[in-house]
Structure formats: C-alpha cells, structure tokens
Amino acid sequence: FYRLSRVEPWDLMTDLKSHLKTLYAQSFRITLASSILPQLFLQTSGKSMKKRGSNGTIPPSPQNEGGDLVVLGL
C-alpha cells in the first residue's frame, strides 16, 4: 500500500502542541474570569461606594479626572 502524501510524526506533534497551548490558554482565561473577576469587582465596588459623593457620583481624582467609574482590564 503506497501513500501519495506522507505525514511525518513531528508535523503532527507540532500541531498538537499548538492546539494544546491554545486550549490551555482558553481554560486559564475561563478559570480566571469565573473565580477572580467577581472578587475584584466586589473589592472595587466596595471602595467606590465609600468614595461616592453626596449625589452618588465618584468624585474626580488624578486617576479619575471625570468622576466616572474606571474599569481596568487584566
């Protein structure tokens, strides 16, 4: 039985490693988002509630010049 195209084992391994890295990265992001982000949100919500002015807005600061809620990306 003769094959017209040959697939070398290292070609498959390179592709497999790439796919595994992609899957691991997705799994890590999902785990981070589901476990860490709610805690960060609660921490920042509590801090921003303490800093609110009498009208319910966040007062301006050097990091937050407009007085708007600032959401930082990870």
Rosetta blueprint (number, residue, H / E / L):
1 F L
2 Y L
3 R L
4 L L
5 S L
6 R L
7 V L
8 E L
9 P H
10 W H
11 D H
12 L H
13 M H
14 T H
15 D H
16 L H
17 K H
18 S H
19 H H
20 L H
21 K H
22 T H
23 L H
24 Y H
25 A H
26 Q H
27 S H
28 F H
29 R H
30 I H
31 T H
32 L H
33 A H
34 S H
35 S H
36 I L
37 L H
38 P H
39 Q H
40 L H
41 F H
42 L H
43 Q H
44 T H
45 S H
46 G H
47 K H
48 S H
49 M H
50 K H
51 K H
52 R L
53 G L
54 S L
55 N L
56 G L
57 T L
58 I L
59 P L
60 P L
61 S L
62 P L
63 Q L
64 N L
65 E L
66 G L
67 G L
68 D L
69 L L
70 V L
71 V L
72 L L
73 G L
74 L L
